[in-house]
Amino acid sequence: MEKSIEISLLFDFYGELLSEKKREAASLYFNEDLSLSEIAQHMGITRQGVSDLIRRSESELYDFENKLGLYSRFEAINASALKIKELSQSIAEESNGGTKAKALDIFTEAVKIESLEA
């Protein structure tokens, strides 16, 4: 996965744990795609200051993920939901009667889990 996308995803999970300045700099850089100069002008600090804030933000976001693992768990749950959905659809296609109805119920629940991602 591209680093900036990974950081944006981690920011979605852990951004509120960053200090206000780090959160603002990281959001402008990764989510709004502003340059260091544009962010420096917006925040009233130097480009080096912005660079330092972003570097520390990245480090903290990775530390949060290493300690809490919320993004990893989220991805694992989504992968499991997708697998359950595929298996239940397969069972429903190969079955009839009560088994098919249960498989469709499982499929529906997996779709609900999968939609939590949105």
C-alpha positions, 0 to 999 in steps of 0.5 A: 500500500502506498505510504500516504494512503496508509498514513491517511487510514491510520490518521482516520483511526488515530488522528484524534490522539495527536496534538492539535498542531500535529493533527492539523499539519498531518490532515493538511498534508495527507488528506488535503494534499497541501505542500509543506510551504502551503501548510507553513503559510497556513499555520504560520510556522516554517517549512522545517517546523511543518516537516518535523510535525508531519514526521512526528505525526507519522511516527506516533500514528505507527506507534498507536497502530503497533500498540492498539492494532485497531486498523489491523483488526478492522482489516481482519474483520472485513476480510472475514466478513467477505469470506463468510459472505462468499461461503454463505452464497456458495452454500445458498446456491448449492442448497435448498430448503432450510439450509438455503434460508440459513445460508442467506441469513448468514450472507445478510449478516456478513453484508451488514458487517461489510457495510460498517466499513463505509 
